[in-house]
Amino acid sequence: MRMTRPDALLIVAIAVVLALLVLLRAILLPFVVGMALAYLLDPFVSRLERMGVNRLAAALGIVGLYLLGFGVLILIAVPVLVGELSVFVDGLPRYVARLQALMLDPMRPWLGKIVADGLGDAEKSTGQLATLGAAWISDSVRSLLSGGQALISIVSVLIVTPIVAVYLIHDWKQMIAALDDRLPEAHRDTVRALFREIDDTISGFVRGQSLICLILALYYAAALTLFGLRHGVIIGLITGVVSFIPYLGSLTGLLLSLCVAIAESGLHWTPILLIAGIFLVGQSLSDYVLSPYFIGRRVNLNPVWLMFALFAFGYLFGFVGLLVAVPIAATIGVLIRFAAREYTSIASDLPPPPSRTG
């Protein structure tokens, strides 16, 4: 198939955009967050516009209400989370010491053998892990407090992001129309259909998975607290947030809960089985009730592909990479499925090869 000039220009434009993203990734955070905010809030602004509200006023009002609600939530939640986290950090040396004592307990040689086979010498490995963990936490806190770049990033997100979001929401229809006018006439319908499929995949997954994360965070925090596990609230919230990556959230919460339970009450099977039951119910709720209802079959985003995209883009671009991983993964998935359909269609239209007669 011969490449036309518009196709070549489109490929060059995509390559230039990708190169700019790589070169300017250090300053992209407020703009990427603003774009994500505009994408999520544009349907609400469009609904108000259809009701007769000026689009700029609707954009300012919606973004303002969103930021106000988010700020109030932060002011309410941060003191509780900071207090819970400080208690957890204060008790961390005690937990490590108890886990180390359990691993070296002569009454449980099988446990020491498992740890020794996996990590080498148990005492040395535990000490090295504790030392590395303490050093990492200390360095992270020190860099956060003393690094000017982190402070600049926070200020830029707080100031630049709302401005970017309002401008993008206000000009959203004009930008879509301008992009649509520049599509090659021969491929316009195909590209429109692809963009609609990409939009359905991204919006369906992000909005649905966000609701699932919120429900799971409340469930795990309440269940672990009622069970009597210390730090159940913070572990439940961490589990809910990490549940944006399928299966990783429940596994993280299960390991944290088991470590705290074993450090607090020793190696007893009853609390271990109850905690495992809590996370089994939560994962089943997510897989068989919440995901089919909030996401459904129309969001064809493979969990393994999503995890790879999140880890890969997070490694390459940091927090910005985590923000763009889902849209890029959804786009690549839609394009691959489109290419597979086109290949199948072309292959089915080809005449069969001539039969060979001996």
C-alpha positions as CSV (number, residue, x, y, z in Angstrom):
1,M,0.0,0.0,0.0
2,R,1.5,3.3,-1.1
3,M,1.9,6.0,1.6
4,T,0.3,9.4,0.8
5,R,1.7,12.7,1.8
6,P,-0.8,13.3,4.6
7,D,0.0,9.9,6.1
8,A,3.7,10.7,6.1
9,L,3.1,14.1,7.7
10,L,1.0,12.4,10.4
11,I,3.7,9.9,11.2
12,V,6.3,12.7,11.4
13,A,4.1,14.7,13.7
14,I,3.6,11.7,16.0
15,A,7.4,11.1,16.1
16,V,8.0,14.8,16.9
17,V,5.4,14.8,19.7
18,L,7.0,11.6,21.2
19,A,10.5,13.1,21.0
20,L,9.2,16.3,22.8
21,L,7.6,14.2,25.5
22,V,10.9,12.5,26.2
23,L,12.9,15.7,26.2
24,L,10.5,17.8,28.3
25,R,9.2,15.1,30.7
26,A,10.6,17.0,33.7
27,I,8.2,19.9,33.3
28,L,5.1,18.0,32.0
29,L,3.5,17.2,35.3
30,P,1.1,20.2,35.6
31,F,0.2,20.0,31.9
32,V,-0.5,16.3,31.9
33,V,-2.6,16.6,35.1
34,G,-4.5,19.6,33.6
35,M,-5.2,17.6,30.5
36,A,-6.4,14.6,32.5
37,L,-8.6,16.9,34.6
38,A,-10.0,18.5,31.4
39,Y,-10.8,15.1,29.9
40,L,-12.6,14.0,33.0
41,L,-14.6,17.1,33.6
42,D,-15.5,18.0,30.0
43,P,-18.7,15.9,30.0
44,F,-20.1,17.8,33.0
45,V,-19.2,21.2,31.4
46,S,-20.9,20.1,28.1
47,R,-24.0,19.1,30.0
48,L,-24.2,22.5,31.7
49,E,-23.6,24.2,28.3
50,R,-26.6,22.3,26.9
51,M,-28.6,23.7,29.8
52,G,-27.8,27.2,28.6
53,V,-24.8,28.0,30.9
54,N,-21.9,29.9,29.3
55,R,-19.0,27.4,28.6
56,L,-16.3,29.5,30.2
57,A,-18.4,30.1,33.3
58,A,-19.3,26.3,33.5
59,A,-15.6,25.4,33.1
60,L,-14.6,27.8,35.9
61,G,-17.4,26.6,38.2
62,I,-16.8,22.9,37.6
63,V,-13.0,23.1,38.0
64,G,-13.4,25.3,41.1
65,L,-15.9,22.9,42.7
66,Y,-13.7,20.0,41.9
67,L,-10.6,21.6,43.5
68,L,-12.6,22.8,46.5
69,G,-14.0,19.4,47.1
70,F,-10.6,17.8,46.7
71,G,-9.0,20.4,49.0
72,V,-11.6,19.8,51.7
73,L,-11.1,16.1,51.4
74,I,-7.4,16.5,51.8
75,L,-7.8,18.8,54.9
76,I,-10.1,16.2,56.5
77,A,-8.1,13.1,55.6
78,V,-4.5,14.2,55.9
79,P,-4.5,14.7,59.7
80,V,-6.0,11.2,60.2
81,L,-3.6,9.6,57.7
82,V,-0.6,11.4,59.0
83,G,-1.4,10.4,62.5
84,E,-2.0,6.8,61.5
85,L,1.2,6.7,59.4
86,S,3.3,8.2,62.2
87,V,2.1,5.5,64.6
88,F,2.9,2.9,62.0
89,V,6.4,4.3,61.4
90,D,7.0,4.5,65.2
91,G,6.0,0.8,65.6
92,L,8.0,-0.4,62.5
93,P,11.2,-1.2,64.5
94,R,9.1,-3.3,66.9
95,Y,7.4,-5.1,64.0
96,V,10.8,-5.9,62.4
97,A,12.2,-7.2,65.6
98,R,9.2,-9.5,66.2
99,L,9.3,-10.8,62.7
100,Q,13.0,-11.4,63.0
101,A,12.5,-13.3,66.3
102,L,9.8,-15.4,64.7
103,M,12.2,-16.3,61.8
104,L,14.9,-17.3,64.3
105,D,12.6,-19.1,66.7
106,P,14.1,-22.6,67.3
107,M,10.6,-23.9,68.0
108,R,9.8,-23.3,64.3
109,P,12.8,-24.5,62.4
110,W,10.8,-24.9,59.2
111,L,10.1,-21.2,59.2
112,G,13.8,-20.3,59.6
113,K,14.7,-22.8,56.9
114,I,12.2,-21.2,54.4
115,V,13.6,-17.8,55.2
116,A,17.2,-19.0,55.0
117,D,16.6,-20.7,51.7
118,G,14.9,-17.6,50.3
119,L,17.1,-14.9,51.7
120,G,20.3,-16.6,52.9
121,D,21.1,-16.0,56.5
122,A,17.9,-14.7,58.2
123,E,19.4,-12.4,60.7
124,K,21.8,-10.8,58.2
125,S,19.1,-10.5,55.6
126,T,16.6,-8.9,58.0
127,G,19.2,-6.4,59.2
128,Q,20.2,-5.5,55.7
129,L,16.6,-5.0,54.6
130,A,15.9,-2.8,57.7
131,T,19.0,-0.8,57.1
132,L,18.2,-0.3,53.4
133,G,14.6,0.6,54.2
134,A,15.6,3.1,56.9
135,A,18.2,4.7,54.6
136,W,15.7,4.9,51.7
137,I,13.0,6.6,53.9
138,S,15.5,9.0,55.3
139,D,16.9,10.0,51.9
140,S,13.4,10.4,50.5
141,V,12.2,12.6,53.3
142,R,15.4,14.7,53.2
143,S,15.1,15.2,49.5
144,L,11.4,16.1,49.7
145,L,12.1,18.7,52.4
146,S,15.3,20.2,51.0
147,G,14.8,19.7,47.2
148,G,13.7,22.9,45.5
149,Q,12.6,21.0,42.5
150,A,9.9,19.1,44.5
151,L,8.6,22.3,45.9
152,I,8.5,23.9,42.4
153,S,6.6,20.9,41.1
154,I,4.0,21.1,43.9
155,V,3.5,24.8,43.4
156,S,3.3,24.4,39.6
157,V,0.7,21.7,40.0
158,L,-1.4,23.8,42.3
159,I,-1.2,26.9,40.2
160,V,-0.7,25.8,36.6
161,T,-2.9,22.8,36.5
162,P,-6.3,24.6,37.1
163,I,-5.4,27.2,34.5
164,V,-4.5,24.5,31.9
165,A,-7.7,22.6,32.8
166,V,-10.0,25.6,32.3
167,Y,-8.4,26.7,29.0
168,L,-8.5,23.1,27.6
169,I,-12.2,22.6,28.7
170,H,-13.2,26.0,27.2
171,D,-11.5,25.2,23.9
172,W,-12.2,21.4,23.9
173,K,-14.8,21.4,21.1
174,Q,-12.7,23.8,18.9
175,M,-9.6,21.6,19.3
176,I,-11.5,18.4,18.4
177,A,-13.1,20.1,15.4
178,A,-9.6,21.4,14.2
179,L,-8.1,17.9,14.5
180,D,-11.1,16.4,12.7
181,D,-10.7,18.9,9.8
182,R,-7.1,17.9,9.3
183,L,-7.8,14.2,9.0
184,P,-7.3,12.8,5.5
185,E,-10.6,12.6,3.7
186,A,-10.0,9.0,2.7
187,H,-9.4,7.8,6.3
188,R,-11.7,10.2,8.2
189,D,-14.4,7.8,9.0
190,T,-12.0,5.1,10.1
191,V,-10.0,7.5,12.3
192,R,-13.2,8.8,13.9
193,A,-14.3,5.3,14.7
194,L,-10.9,4.5,16.2
195,F,-10.9,7.6,18.4
196,R,-14.4,6.8,19.6
197,E,-13.3,3.3,20.6
198,I,-10.2,4.8,22.3
199,D,-12.3,7.3,24.2
200,D,-14.8,4.6,25.3
201,T,-12.0,2.4,26.5
202,I,-10.1,5.2,28.4
203,S,-13.2,6.9,29.9
204,G,-14.9,3.6,30.8
205,F,-11.8,2.2,32.5
206,V,-10.7,5.3,34.4
207,R,-14.1,6.3,35.7
208,G,-15.1,2.7,36.5
209,Q,-11.8,1.7,38.0
210,S,-11.7,4.9,40.1
211,L,-15.1,4.0,41.6
212,I,-14.0,0.4,42.2
213,C,-10.8,1.7,44.0
214,L,-13.0,4.0,46.3
215,I,-15.4,1.1,47.1
216,L,-12.5,-1.3,47.8
217,A,-10.7,1.2,50.0
218,L,-13.8,1.7,52.1
219,Y,-14.4,-2.0,52.3
220,Y,-10.8,-3.0,53.3
221,A,-10.5,-0.1,55.8
222,A,-13.8,-1.1,57.5
223,A,-13.2,-4.8,57.4
224,L,-9.6,-4.7,58.7
225,T,-10.6,-2.2,61.4
226,L,-13.6,-4.4,62.5
227,F,-11.2,-7.3,62.6
228,G,-9.1,-5.4,65.0
229,L,-6.0,-5.1,62.9
230,R,-3.8,-2.2,63.9
231,H,-3.3,0.4,61.1
232,G,-6.3,-1.2,59.3
233,V,-7.4,2.2,58.0
234,I,-4.1,3.1,56.4
235,I,-3.6,-0.4,55.0
236,G,-7.2,-0.4,53.6
237,L,-6.7,2.9,51.9
238,I,-3.3,1.9,50.4
239,T,-5.0,-1.3,49.1
240,G,-7.8,0.7,47.5
241,V,-5.4,3.1,45.8
242,V,-3.1,0.4,44.5
243,S,-6.1,-1.6,43.3
244,F,-6.1,0.7,40.2
245,I,-3.6,-1.9,39.0
246,P,-5.6,-5.1,38.9
247,Y,-4.7,-7.7,41.5
248,L,-1.7,-5.8,42.7
249,G,-3.7,-3.9,45.3
250,S,-5.2,-7.0,47.0
251,L,-1.8,-8.7,47.0
252,T,-0.1,-5.6,48.6
253,G,-2.8,-5.2,51.2
254,L,-2.7,-9.0,52.1
255,L,1.1,-9.0,52.6
256,L,1.0,-5.8,54.7
257,S,-1.9,-7.1,56.8
258,L,-0.3,-10.5,57.4
259,C,3.0,-8.9,58.4
260,V,1.3,-6.6,60.9
261,A,-0.9,-9.4,62.3
262,I,2.0,-11.8,62.7
263,A,4.1,-9.1,64.3
264,E,1.3,-8.2,66.7
265,S,0.0,-11.6,67.8
266,G,2.5,-14.1,66.6
267,L,2.2,-16.9,64.1
268,H,-1.4,-18.1,64.7
269,W,-3.5,-19.6,61.9
270,T,-6.9,-18.1,62.9
271,P,-6.1,-14.4,62.2
272,I,-4.1,-15.4,59.1
273,L,-7.1,-17.3,57.6
274,L,-9.5,-14.5,58.6
275,I,-7.3,-11.8,56.9
276,A,-7.0,-14.1,53.8
277,G,-10.8,-14.4,53.8
278,I,-11.2,-10.6,53.9
279,F,-9.0,-10.2,50.8
280,L,-10.5,-13.1,49.0
281,V,-14.0,-11.6,49.5
282,G,-12.7,-8.2,48.3
283,Q,-11.0,-9.6,45.2
284,S,-14.1,-11.6,44.4
285,L,-16.3,-8.5,44.8
286,S,-14.0,-6.6,42.5
287,D,-13.9,-9.4,39.8
288,Y,-17.4,-10.6,39.7
289,V,-19.6,-7.7,40.9
290,L,-17.9,-4.3,40.6
291,S,-15.8,-4.7,37.4
292,P,-18.7,-6.1,35.3
293,Y,-21.0,-3.4,36.6
294,F,-18.8,-0.3,36.4
295,I,-16.5,-1.3,33.6
296,G,-18.2,-4.0,31.6
297,R,-17.1,-5.9,28.5
298,R,-16.8,-2.8,26.3
299,V,-13.5,-1.8,28.1
300,N,-11.2,-4.4,26.5
301,L,-8.0,-3.6,28.5
302,N,-6.0,-6.7,29.5
303,P,-4.8,-6.5,33.1
304,V,-1.4,-7.9,32.3
305,W,-0.9,-5.4,29.5
306,L,-2.1,-2.6,31.8
307,M,0.4,-3.6,34.6
308,F,3.2,-3.7,32.1
309,A,2.3,-0.3,30.7
310,L,2.1,1.2,34.2
311,F,5.4,-0.2,35.3
312,A,7.2,0.6,32.0
313,F,6.0,4.2,31.7
314,G,6.4,4.8,35.5
315,Y,10.0,3.6,35.2
316,L,10.7,5.8,32.1
317,F,8.8,9.0,33.0
318,G,8.1,8.8,36.8
319,F,4.7,10.1,37.9
320,V,3.9,11.6,34.5
321,G,4.4,8.1,33.0
322,L,1.8,6.7,35.4
323,L,-0.7,9.3,34.3
324,V,-0.3,8.6,30.6
325,A,0.2,4.9,30.9
326,V,-3.5,4.0,30.8
327,P,-4.4,6.2,27.7
328,I,-1.3,5.0,25.8
329,A,-2.0,1.4,26.7
330,A,-5.7,1.7,25.6
331,T,-4.7,3.5,22.4
332,I,-2.1,0.8,21.5
333,G,-4.6,-1.9,22.3
334,V,-7.3,-0.4,20.1
335,L,-4.8,0.0,17.2
336,I,-3.5,-3.5,17.5
337,R,-7.1,-4.9,17.4
338,F,-7.8,-2.7,14.4
339,A,-4.7,-3.9,12.6
340,A,-5.7,-7.5,13.4
341,R,-9.2,-6.9,12.0
342,E,-7.8,-5.3,8.8
343,Y,-5.3,-8.1,8.3
344,T,-8.0,-10.7,8.7
345,S,-10.3,-8.8,6.3
346,I,-7.6,-8.5,3.7
347,A,-6.5,-12.1,4.1
348,S,-10.1,-13.3,3.7
349,D,-10.5,-11.3,0.4
350,L,-7.4,-12.8,-1.2
351,P,-8.0,-15.6,-3.7
352,P,-7.0,-19.0,-2.5
353,P,-3.6,-20.3,-3.7
354,P,-3.7,-22.5,-6.8
355,S,-3.8,-26.1,-6.0
356,R,-0.9,-28.2,-6.8
357,T,-1.5,-31.3,-8.8
358,G,1.2,-33.9,-8.8
